[in-house]
């Protein structure tokens, strides 16, 4: 017992030292128009990441106009008053950069990564996107076709492509999370141009955004550039979001879905859990690693390697701002019954609810999360997104990036057991049988 205590103390001390060495330093401030700016200097490589995170996602849409936030992810690449249609991507690639964007239920994130001597180009591109994009019938029609094709590829014709749609419809009944970010093509088809323009004016405003710049920069010169490119963007009306308080799920919900794109069925079990700001959300992330984080995890070892009843098994915490979805799934091997797979998963969850994880598993968990943290923050884009996430989703605390390891370090085996007992119960879940459509 004494030996274990000493080893545990050494492991924690090591984490503390590493965390101290990995502190991300940054400067943050607001422009007069409300744009929050975060600057991180790192001269280890001649690169710079320029990113803008808008606090708008599919949860901000109207019930009859879903898909707008994801649609704007595409539409704001159409061009601007000073960038010809189709030139945005060419400007990036011809100057040695790369760029992209992505949309979730809660935010939209645009970024460019350039050689550091092209910082000013990145700022100009993002200011053009914010200040005066071109939103017209041609662009709307063009991007509508792009979104249709994306929906066909990623959801309609993709194996298991509709499982989140089915699960979220039950888990988040009464909340906008019940629809997926890609939304409804019918809603986009029916929308008028002035509806798109109104959506832009409401959400794509400086006081609903974070500009994060990370990389080989001179901080004072960058401040001057930021002011010159973004200060003229007019401040918008303060965004007021509806608060949702969903009733607890107290009875197991069972549903079946059929998919013409699959030959192997699947079983899913999903639980509504707290949102990303909650400490319990971090604990649930650790539980995911215990159950399915790598080949030596509990579910993989038991069901894939030893019993050979599953081709694939997974558990993950789908963490969102208001709530989260904790999802387990399995695909059968050798025609194993889906209910047998569910029982094996449930047995491992029950173990977590009744037994403390071992010292070796606990140490492995700490190492996994520390490695993940270091890996993410070894890239300038990862740092930029982490800083923006902290400000956007953690009470305007960009320094959340420097607290993540400390939180993980402080989570105990007892806490893991209690969180599993609190949220992962059969009467609190949705079970989805996902079957081939004959």
ZAMARGU-4260 file (C-alpha; in steps of 0.2 Angstrom, whole numbers, plus 5000, padded with zeros to 4 digits):
<rodrens>
0) 5000/5000/5000 | 5014/5012/5005 | 5023/5008/4988 | 5007/5011/4978 | 5005/5028/4987
5) 5023/5033/4983 | 5021/5028/4965 | 5005/5038/4964 | 5013/5053/4971 | 5028/5052/4959
10) 5016/5051/4945 | 5006/5066/4950 | 5022/5076/4953 | 5028/5072/4936 | 5011/5078/4928
15) 5013/5094/4938 | 5030/5097/4931 | 5025/5093/4914 | 5010/5104/4915 | 5021/5119/4921
20) 5033/5116/4907 | 5018/5117/4894 | 5010/5133/4900 | 5003/5142/4884 | 5006/5160/4886
25) 4995/5173/4877 | 4989/5191/4876 | 4970/5195/4875 | 4960/5210/4873 | 4944/5217/4865
30) 4942/5229/4851 | 4929/5243/4853 | 4917/5233/4842 | 4917/5219/4854 | 4929/5207/4844
35) 4939/5197/4856 | 4957/5195/4851 | 4969/5182/4857 | 4988/5182/4852 | 5000/5168/4856
40) 5018/5170/4850 | 5028/5154/4846 | 5044/5157/4836 | 5049/5138/4834 | 5043/5138/4816
45) 5040/5151/4803 | 5021/5148/4803 | 5006/5157/4809 | 4988/5151/4811 | 4974/5164/4809
50) 4957/5159/4815 | 4940/5166/4819 | 4927/5156/4829 | 4909/5162/4828 | 4898/5157/4842
55) 4884/5151/4831 | 4880/5133/4827 | 4864/5123/4822 | 4857/5126/4839 | 4854/5144/4835
60) 4843/5140/4820 | 4824/5140/4818 | 4814/5124/4818 | 4809/5127/4800 | 4825/5134/4794
65) 4838/5121/4799 | 4856/5120/4791 | 4859/5138/4791 | 4875/5138/4801 | 4883/5124/4791
70) 4877/5132/4775 | 4886/5148/4780 | 4902/5138/4783 | 4902/5136/4764 | 4894/5152/4759
75) 4907/5163/4767 | 4920/5156/4755 | 4910/5163/4740 | 4920/5179/4740 | 4918/5197/4746
80) 4917/5215/4740 | 4936/5214/4736 | 4938/5195/4733 | 4931/5189/4717 | 4920/5174/4717
85) 4930/5158/4718 | 4946/5167/4722 | 4947/5164/4741 | 4955/5147/4741 | 4966/5152/4726
90) 4973/5166/4737 | 4977/5155/4751 | 4985/5141/4741 | 4995/5152/4730 | 5003/5160/4745
95) 5009/5144/4753 | 4994/5142/4765 | 4980/5130/4769 | 4963/5134/4775 | 4946/5126/4780
100) 4931/5128/4791 | 4919/5117/4801 | 4903/5119/4810 | 4896/5110/4825 | 4880/5112/4835
105) 4888/5127/4845 | 4901/5136/4834 | 4908/5139/4817 | 4927/5139/4815 | 4937/5147/4801
110) 4956/5146/4799 | 4971/5149/4788 | 4988/5142/4791 | 5002/5152/4782 | 5020/5155/4782
115) 5022/5169/4795 | 5026/5182/4782 | 5008/5180/4775 | 5000/5185/4792 | 4993/5201/4785
120) 4985/5191/4771 | 4976/5180/4783 | 4970/5195/4793 | 4963/5203/4777 | 4954/5187/4771
125) 4945/5185/4788 | 4941/5203/4789 | 4934/5202/4772 | 4923/5187/4777 | 4917/5197/4792
130) 4915/5215/4785 | 4907/5213/4768 | 4905/5195/4761 | 4894/5193/4745 | 4878/5185/4749
135) 4868/5184/4733 | 4856/5172/4724 | 4871/5165/4713 | 4881/5160/4729 | 4866/5153/4738
140) 4861/5142/4723 | 4879/5136/4721 | 4882/5131/4739 | 4865/5123/4740 | 4871/5111/4727
145) 4887/5108/4737 | 4878/5105/4753 | 4866/5093/4744 | 4881/5083/4738 | 4889/5083/4755
150) 4873/5077/4763 | 4872/5063/4751 | 4890/5058/4753 | 4892/5060/4772 | 4874/5055/4778
155) 4862/5048/4765 | 4874/5036/4757 | 4887/5033/4770 | 4886/5017/4781 | 4878/5021/4798
160) 4877/5039/4792 | 4860/5042/4801 | 4864/5035/4819 | 4867/5052/4827 | 4851/5059/4819
165) 4841/5045/4826 | 4849/5045/4843 | 4849/5064/4845 | 4831/5065/4840 | 4827/5056/4856
170) 4840/5062/4868 | 4837/5080/4864 | 4818/5081/4861 | 4814/5099/4865 | 4831/5106/4861
175) 4839/5111/4844 | 4852/5098/4846 | 4839/5086/4840 | 4843/5090/4822 | 4861/5088/4814
180) 4871/5103/4809 | 4869/5099/4790 | 4850/5102/4793 | 4837/5100/4780 | 4839/5102/4762
185) 4820/5106/4761 | 4822/5121/4773 | 4837/5128/4763 | 4828/5126/4747 | 4813/5136/4754
190) 4823/5150/4762 | 4823/5167/4754 | 4839/5177/4751 | 4834/5190/4765 | 4833/5176/4777
195) 4851/5171/4774 | 4856/5190/4775 | 4847/5192/4792 | 4856/5176/4799 | 4872/5183/4794
200) 4869/5200/4802 | 4863/5192/4818 | 4877/5180/4821 | 4893/5184/4811 | 4897/5200/4820
205) 4913/5205/4829 | 4905/5204/4846 | 4900/5186/4843 | 4917/5180/4838 | 4935/5177/4844
210) 4950/5181/4833 | 4965/5170/4838 | 4982/5171/4830 | 4995/5159/4835 | 5013/5157/4829
215) 5028/5166/4823 | 5022/5184/4826 | 5027/5200/4834 | 5014/5204/4846 | 5014/5223/4846
220) 5014/5223/4827 | 5000/5211/4826 | 4990/5221/4837 | 4992/5236/4825 | 4987/5225/4810
225) 4972/5218/4819 | 4966/5235/4823 | 4968/5241/4805 | 4959/5226/4797 | 4945/5223/4810
230) 4941/5240/4819 | 4929/5246/4805 | 4918/5231/4806 | 4902/5237/4814 | 4896/5230/4831
235) 4880/5220/4830 | 4866/5217/4842 | 4870/5207/4857 | 4865/5189/4854 | 4853/5182/4866
240) 4852/5163/4867 | 4837/5153/4874 | 4841/5143/4889 | 4835/5125/4889 | 4831/5114/4904
245) 4826/5097/4897 | 4817/5084/4909 | 4827/5070/4914 | 4826/5053/4904 | 4819/5041/4917
250) 4814/5026/4906 | 4824/5017/4893 | 4819/5022/4875 | 4821/5008/4862 | 4821/5012/4843
255) 4826/5004/4827 | 4833/5011/4811 | 4836/5003/4794 | 4850/5008/4782 | 4852/5002/4764
260) 4870/5006/4765 | 4875/4992/4777 | 4876/4973/4778 | 4882/4972/4796 | 4870/4978/4810
265) 4875/4988/4825 | 4869/4992/4842 | 4870/5009/4850 | 4866/5014/4868 | 4866/5033/4872
270) 4864/5043/4887 | 4861/5062/4889 | 4875/5069/4900 | 4881/5087/4905 | 4889/5099/4893
275) 4907/5103/4891 | 4909/5116/4904 | 4905/5103/4917 | 4919/5093/4927 | 4908/5078/4924
280) 4910/5079/4906 | 4929/5078/4908 | 4927/5062/4919 | 4916/5054/4905 | 4930/5057/4893
285) 4941/5047/4904 | 4928/5033/4906 | 4928/5032/4887 | 4946/5029/4887 | 4945/5016/4900
290) 4931/5007/4889 | 4938/5009/4872 | 4953/5020/4871 | 4965/5009/4861 | 4967/4990/4858
295) 4971/4987/4877 | 4955/4995/4883 | 4942/4985/4892 | 4929/4983/4878 | 4941/4980/4865
300) 4951/4967/4875 | 4935/4958/4880 | 4924/4958/4865 | 4936/4960/4850 | 4951/4950/4856
305) 4945/4937/4869 | 4927/4933/4865 | 4928/4938/4847 | 4910/4943/4847 | 4913/4961/4840
310) 4921/4967/4824 | 4921/4984/4832 | 4916/4992/4849 | 4917/5010/4855 | 4912/5022/4868
315) 4914/5041/4867 | 4908/5057/4875 | 4900/5068/4862 | 4903/5084/4872 | 4892/5100/4867
320) 4889/5117/4875 | 4872/5114/4883 | 4872/5095/4885 | 4882/5080/4879 | 4879/5063/4872
325) 4888/5048/4879 | 4887/5034/4866 | 4892/5016/4866 | 4891/5005/4851 | 4896/4988/4844
330) 4896/4979/4827 | 4894/4960/4829 | 4906/4946/4823 | 4900/4929/4818 | 4882/4934/4819
335) 4883/4937/4837 | 4866/4944/4844 | 4865/4962/4846 | 4858/4960/4864 | 4873/4949/4868
340) 4884/4964/4863 | 4874/4976/4873 | 4875/4965/4888 | 4894/4964/4887 | 4895/4983/4886
345) 4883/4985/4901 | 4893/4972/4911 | 4909/4983/4909 | 4899/4999/4913 | 4893/4990/4929
350) 4911/4986/4934 | 4915/5004/4933 | 4900/5008/4943 | 4905/4996/4957 | 4924/4994/4957
355) 4938/5006/4957 | 4950/5006/4942 | 4967/4999/4945 | 4983/5009/4949 | 4990/5004/4932
360) 4974/5009/4923 | 4974/5026/4932 | 4992/5029/4927 | 4988/5024/4909 | 4974/5036/4908
365) 4984/5051/4915 | 4997/5047/4901 | 4984/5046/4887 | 4977/5063/4891 | 4994/5071/4894
370) 5000/5064/4877 | 4984/5070/4869 | 4986/5088/4876 | 5004/5089/4871 | 5000/5083/4853
375) 4986/5095/4851 | 4996/5110/4857 | 5011/5105/4847 | 5002/5113/4832 | 4998/5131/4830
380) 4981/5128/4824 | 4978/5117/4839 | 4983/5130/4851 | 4972/5143/4842 | 4957/5132/4843
385) 4960/5128/4861 | 4962/5146/4866 | 4946/5151/4856 | 4936/5136/4864 | 4941/5142/4881
390) 4935/5159/4878 | 4919/5154/4869 | 4913/5139/4880 | 4921/5141/4897 | 4915/5158/4904
395) 4927/5168/4893 | 4942/5160/4900 | 4955/5158/4887 | 4967/5151/4901 | 4956/5135/4901
400) 4970/5129/4889 | 4982/5129/4904 | 4969/5121/4916 | 4965/5105/4906 | 4979/5094/4913
405) 4977/5100/4931 | 4958/5095/4930 | 4963/5078/4922 | 4976/5076/4936 | 4963/5079/4950
410) 4950/5067/4944 | 4951/5052/4956 | 4946/5033/4953 | 4932/5036/4966 | 4925/5051/4955
415) 4926/5040/4939 | 4915/5027/4948 | 4903/5040/4955 | 4901/5048/4938 | 4898/5031/4929
420) 4884/5028/4943 | 4876/5045/4940 | 4874/5045/4922 | 4876/5028/4913 | 4860/5019/4919
425) 4848/5009/4909 | 4833/5019/4913 | 4842/5035/4907 | 4846/5030/4889 | 4841/5027/4871
430) 4845/5010/4863 | 4845/5010/4844 | 4845/4994/4834 | 4853/4999/4818 | 4849/4986/4804
435) 4852/4983/4786 | 4837/4988/4775 | 4832/4973/4764
</rodrens>
